[in-house]
Amino acid sequence: LSQQESIMETKLLQKFFEALSRKPDLVVYGYADVKKALEYGAVETLIISKKVKKEFQEELMEMAKNISAKIEVVSTETEEGEQFFNISGIGALLRFGI
């Protein structure tokens, strides 16, 4: 099961990084930018690293629930997960550019 989760996390983060390079207007990362996107209702999928402080996780996850965004919590056990944490550990795939 954990191997399957790892594969799913890797695919999600690969999608995030690919969108970041190919469609940067449909991706945000960092606490402030993700929070702003959540306030606009633009987030399709919120991605948070397990290593992010709990209070940030809870606040952003609550905002995501309010706009029916998908929430994905990822580990740092994969190379992609570690890379994601190194750019803040907070990111989002957007429904529309903001």
C-alpha positions as MATLAB code, in Angstrom:
seq = 'LSQQESIMETKLLQKFFEALSRKPDLVVYGYADVKKALEYGAVETLIISKKVKKEFQEELMEMAKNISAKIEVVSTETEEGEQFFNISGIGALLRFGI';
ca = [
       0.000    0.000    0.000;
       2.762    2.462    0.875;
       4.478    1.676   -2.436;
       1.226    2.473   -4.249;
       0.937    5.752   -2.305;
       4.525    6.564   -3.219;
       3.792    5.999   -6.899;
       0.687    8.207   -6.746;
       2.623   10.958   -4.925;
       5.389   10.780   -7.502;
       2.901   11.088  -10.392;
       1.141   14.024   -8.727;
       4.388   15.874   -8.074;
       5.650   15.155  -11.592;
       2.413   16.703  -12.878;
       2.989   19.714  -10.591;
       6.586   20.253  -11.767;
       5.653   19.713  -15.419;
       2.874   22.297  -15.130;
       5.311   24.642  -13.398;
       7.623   24.518  -16.408;
       5.016   24.362  -19.199;
       1.999   26.249  -17.820;
       3.333   28.409  -14.971;
       0.119   30.470  -14.879;
      -1.772   27.350  -13.690;
       0.507   26.574  -10.738;
       1.369   28.426   -7.552;
       3.598   27.547   -4.633;
       4.555   29.092   -1.334;
       2.226   29.917    1.524;
       1.232   33.448    0.460;
       0.563   32.648   -3.214;
      -1.368   29.466   -2.439;
      -3.455   31.253    0.206;
      -4.282   34.005   -2.313;
      -5.285   31.402   -4.927;
      -7.512   29.695   -2.348;
      -9.162   33.032   -1.524;
      -9.935   33.487   -5.251;
     -11.367   29.963   -5.454;
      -8.817   29.114   -8.142;
      -7.304   25.985   -6.574;
      -8.193   22.644   -8.108;
      -5.682   20.574   -6.098;
      -3.892   21.712   -2.948;
      -0.619   19.878   -2.334;
       1.032   20.046    1.083;
       4.120   18.300    2.381;
       3.779   16.383    5.646;
       6.748   18.427    6.924;
       4.894   21.764    6.697;
       3.918   23.262   10.063;
       0.558   21.947   11.287;
      -1.033   25.385   11.645;
      -0.308   26.161    7.974;
      -1.609   22.741    6.919;
      -4.842   23.154    8.880;
      -5.522   26.703    7.687;
      -4.943   25.944    3.997;
      -6.778   22.621    4.117;
      -9.820   24.296    5.671;
      -9.792   26.946    2.933;
      -9.472   24.215    0.280;
     -12.457   22.326    1.720;
     -14.540   25.496    1.508;
     -14.002   25.707   -2.256;
     -14.228   21.929   -2.874;
     -10.585   21.623   -3.891;
      -8.848   18.256   -3.752;
      -6.276   17.992   -0.959;
      -3.140   15.894   -1.310;
      -0.626   15.480    1.512;
       2.733   14.205    0.279;
       5.773   12.791    2.037;
       9.433   13.593    1.509;
      10.321    9.932    1.065;
      10.623   10.318   -2.708;
      13.006   12.524   -4.669;
      10.036   14.542   -5.953;
       8.638   14.902   -2.448;
      11.945   16.225   -1.148;
      12.237   18.610   -4.112;
       8.678   19.838   -3.474;
       9.425   20.446    0.209;
      12.528   22.421   -0.776;
      10.388   24.922   -2.724;
       8.170   25.490    0.357;
       6.180   22.241    0.617;
       2.989   24.103   -0.283;
       1.664   24.192   -3.830;
      -1.475   24.112   -5.924;
      -2.672   23.192   -9.372;
      -5.155   25.851  -10.463;
      -8.522   25.720  -12.177;
      -7.737   29.019  -13.895;
      -4.893   31.511  -13.947;
      -4.883   34.390  -11.490;
];
